[in-house]
Amino acid sequence: MSVRPRRWYSPALWLVVIAFTLTSCAGSELVNMWKDPSYPETPMVNMLVITLKQDPARRRMWEDRFVRELSKRGVTATPSYRLFEQAVPDTQQVIEAVRAHGYDGVLVTHKLATQGETRYVPGYTTRVPVSERPPGSGWYYTYYRDVYYPGYTETDSVVSYETHVWSTKDGGRMVWAGTSQSVNPSSSEDVNREISKLIVPELSRKSVIPHK
């Protein structure tokens, strides 16, 4: 006769699993935010969106994501690749585009250097079931023993993007700036999706764009 070992779960083990899951799924956050205290005058409703990426496909994906999020807030936004298909526009080209299309705001985002953050994951001890069958017998017995899992260090990859919003009135000036940080992102597209959904709502809360 065989005895099926009982299912057994260690609370300590589950705490470690939960902590690891939360760390692995860490999203993005906005840091180092600044807003011109003299703004708003009138919230921006017609904006040019520029992503400083040399890869044409990624540039389009990033700008389109921002345009979609801005449109949900009542902003008419234009991705720069529609006006400058071959390359990211320089300052003079942006000035000419503002004059030609009457943009009241320009959003510019660019990637900062990726950094590594090392953290220590402490070790833990848990009890695990062990089943054995004595020689010459047809049955199993189960007992429990303590198993120690040593601590270790992990290095997280922190990807940061800086975003500036410029007003085109009175010769132009920066009215909002912020840095987004994403820990261990799985792809550039994931970073884009997360920060566009952070930055645009923040611009709305600060009345840089219409508040909805």
N, C-alpha and C positions, 0 to 999 in steps of 0.2 A: 504494500500500500504506500502511496506517495502522499505527502502533505504539501499542499500549495502554500508557499510563504504568503503571509498577510501583506496587503498593501500598507505601506508606512511612509509617511511624509514628515520630514524634519522642518519645523518652523524656521530654524536658522537657515536652512538651505533655501527655503522659499523667500526669505528676506533678501538673501544674496541675489537670487534670480530676479526679484522685483527691482532691486537697486541697479543691477546690470541693465535690465530692460529700459528703465527710465533714463539711464545715462546714454544708452545706445540710441534712443529715440529723441534725444534732446533736440529741440528745434532752434529757431533763430530768435534773437532779441536785439532791441535797439539800445545803443549806448551812446554816450557823448553827444546828446542832442542839444541843439541850440536854435533859438528863434529870435529874430530881430524884434525887440520889444516895441518898436514903433509900427510894426505891421500887425494886423492887416489894415489895409485901406479898403480895397474891394477884393474879395476872394478871386483867385485866378480861375478862368473858365475856358481859356484857349491856350494850350501848352504844347511846346515842342519837347519830345522825349529823346534823350541821347544816352546811349550806352557805349562806353569807351572800350569796345572789344574789337580786335582785329579779325577774328573769325566771323565771316559774314552770316553764317547760319545762327550762331549763338547771339550775335548782335540783334538779329531779327527776332529771335525768340524772346530775348529779354525786353526789348522795346515793346513788342506786342503784348507781353504780359502786363507791363505798366499801363499801356494804353487801355487795355480791358478794365483794369481796376479803376483807373481814373474816370472812365466813361460811366461806371456805376455811380460815381459821385457827381454826375452832371457836368463833367469836364470834357470838352472837345480836345482830344489829344492826338498829335501826329507823330508817328515814329520817324526818326531822322532818316532812316534808310529809304523812305519814300521820296525824299528830296535829294539825298546824297547816297545813291545806291552803291557806288564803288568803294567808298571809304568813309570813315568817321569825319564829319566836317570840322574845319579849323575855326578859330574864333571869328575871323572876318566873314566866313561863310554863314555862321550862325547869326551874326549881326544883320547880314543881308536878308536871310530868311525871315527874321523877326520883322524887318521893315516891310518885306513883300507880303507876308501873311498875317501881320497884326497880332502875333502871339503876345500875351500878357505875362507869360511865364515860361521858363526853361528848366527842365529837370535833367540833371546830369548824374550818372552813377558810374563808378569805376572800382575795380578790385584793388585791395591793398595786399601787402605781402602776407602769405599764409603763415601762421605761427603754430608751434607745437606746445601743448600744455601737458606736463607729466603729473599724474596723480597716483596715489598709492591705494590699492584695494586691499584691505586688511584680511588676514587669514581667519578661518573659522573652523570649529569642530562640530561634527554632526554624527548622529548614530545611524548606521545602515544595517539592514537585515542581511544575514549570511545563511545560506542553506547548505547543508552537508549531508552526505549519505555514508554512513559507516560501512567499511568493507564487509561484504557478505550479507548485508541486510537489504531489504527491499523498501525501506522507508527513509524519509528525509526528516531532518529536524532543523529548526530555524532558531538562531540566536542573533543578538545584536552586539555590535562593537563600535567603538568610537573611531572615527577617521578624521584626521586633521588635514585641511587643505591650506597650504601656506599662502601668505600674502604675496602680491606681485605688483609691479608698476605698469601703468599703461600710458601711452602718449596719445592725447587727443589732438586732432587736426582742427584748428580754428580758422575758418575762412571768413574774412571781413570784406565788406563793401562800404564805400563812402558815397553818400548821396547828397547833392546840393540842389537847392531850388532857388532860382534867380527870378527876381521881378525885372521886367523890361522897362518899367517906368523910370523917369528922371535919370536916364543914362544907364540904368541897370545896376542892381545890387543884389547880393545874396541875402535871402530872408529866412532860410531854414537850412540846417545841416544835420546830418545824423550818420552814425556808423552802425551797420548791422553785423552781427556775428553769428555764425552757424557752426555748431560743433559736429564733427564727423559727418558732413553731408554725403549722401550717396551719389549725388550728381549735381552738375551745375544747374540743371533745370529745377531740382528740388530747392536749391538756394534761391533761385529767381522767384519761384512760386511763394516761398515763405516770406521773403523780404518785401515783395510787392504787396502782400497782404498785411504787412506790418506798417510799411511806410505810408501808403496811401491813406489808411484810416487815421494815422497820426497827423498827416497834413490836414485832414478834415477836422479832427478835434481841435487843432490849433488855428482853424479858420484860414489857412493858407489857400485852401480850395473850399468850395461850398460844403457846408456841414449838413450831412444827411444821415 
